[in-house]
Amino acid sequence: MSNANLLIAANTLWVVVAAILVMFMQAGFAFLEAGLTRMKNAAHIAGKNVLIFGICSLVYWLVGFGIAFGDGNGIVGMHGFAPSIGPLLAVGKAPYSFFTTIPGAGAYLFEVVFAGVSLAIVWGAMAERAKLWVYFVFGVAFTLIYSVTSHWIWHSGGWLFGLGMQDFAGSTVVHYQGALAALAGAILLGPRIGKFGHDGRANPIPVMLNGVIAALVAITAASGFVAPWAAIVIGFLAAAIAVVAVPLVERIGIDDPIGAVAVHGLAGVWGTLATGIFAVPALASNLATGGGGLVYTGSFHQLGVQALGLAAVGGFTFTASFGCLWTLKRLWGIRVEEHVETAGLDVSEHGMWGYPEFYIPVPGGYGTESHGHLGVPHMHRPVREPESVPIPAKPAEEAA
């Protein structure tokens, strides 16, 4: 094996490992969303996260990957749709000439998991009240929206890449964009039943780890461009933003169960702008993307490019997402009926609870008499036990 082929093999192996790690974020988002919502929707949340990622993968293979990374112009990729063996095995050749050190198949795997992550952010803000089919339909639409902005920023031919916008791992492309679609969904769905009291105050569910997530969101854009000390500053301020912004979003009447708008949106904005402040000139040169930040150059140029990118992505993604969801709402409705929401989407949409022992009276299960003395609250009225059926008496000759 030549040195060139050995390098391609090593790069591909690392990209596949990294893609698997990013894919596992689907499980992380499922845990986060289930933990910040109610038990009666746990199975629905887990199920839709898996199903929608499958749909996203198919749509991204069919159309999205070509839009995002196919050869084209500054706005959109024009080639590489529904790729077969040839394009997927080629390295540095059309239609994916952007990828010069890994084959197209490795690039597809790595990029599709990021598309799935951005999509998972959207669902968190729509949790517990959206119809299941809405996730499927909007999942297709958002995958295409995501692919367009990916081309702008991450493809060497994209117009924002050409201006020098820096987003190493997705503060803008993945997190900010997912939060914008999440905001559109939360606005159009309205708050969950009981989220806001009669006085208008929210009934909060505090989760400490959202500050950690916000720090990770913010550093994704800057991770390839900043020094370690700057990474600490960026993460610390992002966590502070999340702590303040999560209740602020609720205060203006938006019900966002996982805090997507604050944690992924505002922290994503901060991370994108912070890159323009703290980017090290030598690292920007090594990555051939933009220039040094304000701290090192005294120039606002890179910060201005970052702000322009935020404005462009924000305007496009929010408008397209809101328009799509508004159309679905007007034509068919996107929110479940009140009795469905009250009962929980597990049993209403899927025919069974994710935690049946909490609802179905079985020996030793919660909600049964055997646990009553423990003071375990009856979260929902248990399913009525079937009436006992009398056993017929045995004939006299058998009894004898």
N, C-alpha and C positions, 0 to 999 in steps of 0.2 A: 504493500500500500504506500503510495506516495505521501509526502508530507502534506500536500494540499488536501488530499482525500482524508488523511488522518485528522487534520484540523476541522474539516467539515463534519466528520463523525463526532469529534469531541464537542463541537458547538451544538450539534443536533441533540446529542445526549443531554447536555445541560439545559437546552431549551425545553426538551420534553419533561425533564424533572421539574423545572420551574413552572411549566404549564400545569402539571399535576398539583403542585402546591397552590397555585392560583385557583384551580378548579375546586379545591377543597374549601375555598371561601363560600361556595354554594351551601355546604353544610353549616359553615359558620353563620351565614345569614339566616338560614332556617332556624338554627338555635336561638339567635338573637331575636328574630321576629316572634318565635313561639314564646320566648321568655318574657317579652314585653307586651304580649297580648294574653287573651284568656284561654284557659284549658279547652274550652268547647270548640276552639278553632285550630287546635294543634295539628291534627291530621291533614286538614285542608292546607295549612301553611306548608307542611313538609311535602305533600303531594304536588302542589302547584310549583314549588321550587324545582323539583325534579322534572316535571313534565315540561315546564316552560323552557328550561335549559335545553332539553331535547329539541324543542321546536326552534329555539334560537340557533342551535347548531346546524340544523337543516337549512334554515333561511340564510344563515351566514355562508354556508357552503354554496348554496344555489346562487345567491346574489351579493350578499354583504361583503364577502372577502374581495370580490372583484371591484366593488365600489370603493372599498377602503384602500386596498393595496395593489389593485390591478393598474397596469400602465394606462395613463389617461391624460387629463389636464389638471389645472390647479384647483378645480372644483370637485371633480369626481373621477374615479377610475372607470375606464370604459371597456376593460378586457378582463378575462379570467373568471367568467361566470360558470358555475357548475363544473369545476375542473375535474379532469380525469387523470389517468396515470402519468401521462407526459408532463404536464405542468406541475404536478405535485412532487415529482421526483427531480425536476430540473433545479439547478442552482444558478441564480444570477441571470436568468434568461426570461424572455417574454413568456407569459404575460405578467410575471411577478419579478421583474428585473431589479426591483428594490432590494430583494433579499439575496445578498451576494455570498453569504457564508453558511446558509442552511437551505435545505430543499423547501419547496413550496408546502409540502405536507406538514413539516415541522412548524413553519410559519403560521399555517392555518390553525393548528392546534393551539399554539401560543396566543394567537389573537382572538380566537373564538371564546376562550375562557374569560378574557377581559370583557368582551361583549356581554357574556352571561352575568358577570359581576355587576356591571352597570345596570342591567335589567333587574337584577335582584334588589337593588336599592329602591327601584320604583315601587315594587310590590309592598315593601314595608310601610309606606305611607298610605297605601290603599287597603291595608289589612282589615279583616273582620267585617267588611261590608260590601265588597265588590263581587259581582257575579263571576263564576269561574270562567265562562267563555270570554269575558272581557280580557282576562289575562292572556288568553291565547291570541286573540285578535290584535290587541295592542302590543303584545310581545313581538309579533311580526313587524308591525309598523315601527316600533322603537328600534329594532335591530337595524332597519334601513336608515333611520335617522342617525343612529350612532355611527354607522359606517361612513356616512358623508363627512361628519366632523372629524372622524379618525383620519380620513384622507387629507383633510385640511392641515392637520397638525403633525401627524406621524409619518406621512409619506413624503419622500424628498421632493416630489413634484407638487405638493400641496401649497396653497397660497400663504397660509400662516407659517408653515415650515420655511417657506422662502423668505418671509420677513424675519425669521429667526426666533419664532416662539419656542419656548422651552417647556416641555412637559414630559419628563423622563418616563414616568410610569402611570400617569393618569389622573392627577388632581383635577384637571379640566375635562379630559376626554371621558374618563370613567366616572368619577365621583360627582363632579359639578353637573355633568350632563344628566346622570341618573337622578340627582336631586331636583333638577328642573322639571323633569317629567313627573317625578313624585309630587312636586308642588302642584302641578296641573291636575293630577289625579285627586289629591286631597281636597283641592278647592271645589272641583266638580262633584265629588262624592258627598261632601259635607261631613260633619263630625259623626262619630258613632253615637248610638243611643246611650245616654247617660254619661257621656264624656264631660259635658259641661253642666253644672248645676243650675238651679233656677236663678241664682245670682250672677250667672255667666262665668263663674270661676271653673277652671279645669280641675278634674280629679287626676292628679299626677301619679305616674309610676316611676320613681327615681331609679336610674341604673348608672352606677358609677363608671362602668367600663366604657360608656360612650365617649368619655374624655380621652381614653386611650385610643379608641377608634379614630377620633378626630385628629389626634396627633399623627397617626399613620396615614390618614387621608391627606393631610397637609404636606407631608414629606415626600409623597409619591412624585410630585412634579419636580422637586428639588434634589432628589436623592442622587442623581448623577452629576450635579452641578455645584454643590455646596460643601463647605468644610464641616467637620464634626461639630464644632461649637455652634455653628449656624443651625445645624439640624436640631440641636437641643433647644435653641431659642424658638425655632419654628414650631416644634412639637409642643412645647410648653404653652405658647400663646394660642395654638389651635385648641388645646384642651380647655383653656380659659374661655375661649370663644364658645365652645360647646356648652359649657356650664351656664353661661349667660343666655345663649341663643335658644336653647331648647324650651325653657319656660316663656321666652319672649314670643316664639312662634305660636305657642298655645294662647298667649295673652291676646293675640290679634284674632283668635277664633279659628285657627287652623288645627285640625286634629291629625297629627303625624305620629302614629304609634311608635315608630323606632327612632324618631328624631332625624329623619333623612335630610330634611331641608337645612337644619342647623349643622349636623355632624358632617354630612357629605357635601352639602351646598356651601355654606359659609366657610367651613374649614377648607374646602376645596378652593374657594376664592382666595383665601388667605395664603394657602400654599402656592398657588399660581403667582400671586403678586410677590410673595416672599422670595421666589426664585429670581425675579427681576431685581431684587434688592441685594441678595447674598451670593449670586452666582459668581464663582471663581473664574476669572478670564481664561486660565490655562485649561480648566476642565471643559469650559464651553468650546475652546479651540479643539481639544481632543475629540469631542463629540460632534464637531463641525455644525453646531447649532447655536445661533445667536452669539452674544458676547457677554462680557462681564457685567455684574450687577452694580447698583448704585453705590454700595459700600466701597467697592474696589476702584470704580472708574469715575465716580462723581457725576456720572451721566444718567439721565432719566430715560434714555432710549430703550433699554431692555425692559424696564418697568412699563413703559408706554406700550411696547409690543405685547406684553403679557395682558395688559388691560384691554387692548384692542381684541385680543383673542377671546377673552371672557365675554366681552360685549357681543361679538359675532356669534359665538357658540350659544350664549344665553338667548339672544334674539331668535335664532333659528330653532333651537331645540324646544324652548318653551312654546313658541308659536305653533310649531308643527305638532307637538304633543297635545297641547290644549285643543287645537283644532280637531285632531283625530278623536280624542276622548269626548269632546263636545258633540261631535257628529254621532258617535255611538250612543251617547246619552239621549240625544234628540230623537233618534230613530228607534232605538230598542230599550233604552234605559240601562244603566250600568250598575245600579245598586240593588241589592237584594231587598225583598219585602221585609217589613218590620218584624213579622213573626219568624221569618227565617233567620234574621240577624239575632233575634232574642234567643232562639233555640240553639243557635250555633251552626256554623257552616259545615262542621264535621258530619252531623247527622242529616242536615238539610241537603247538602250538595253531594255527599258521598255515601249516605245510608248507614254510617256507623261512627261512633266516637273514637277519637284517638286514644282516650283513656277510659275504656268501657267500665273498668272497675269502680269508677267514681259515679257512674250513672245507673249501671245495671246491678241490682241487688244479688250478689253471689256470696256464698259463705266466706266471711273474712274481708269482703270488699267494703270500701268506704261508703257511707250512706246506709249501711245495714245496721240492724240492731246490735250485732256483735261489736260494732265500733262506736255505738252511741255513747257508751260510758267514757270514752276517751275525749269527748268534747270536740270531735271532728265535725266541722260544719257541713250541713247538707248544701253543697254548692248549687245543685239543681234538684228538683223533685225526682226521685228515682222512678224508673219505669215500673209500672204496676206489675206485681207478681201475678202469674197466672193462677186462676182459681183452682183449688184442689179438685180433682176428679174422684168421686167415690169409687172404690174398688168393689166390684160385685162379689157377693158372698159365694163361697164354694158350695157346690151341691152336697147334699147330705151324705151321699155315698162316698164322695171324695174325702169329706171331713172325717168320716169314720175310718 
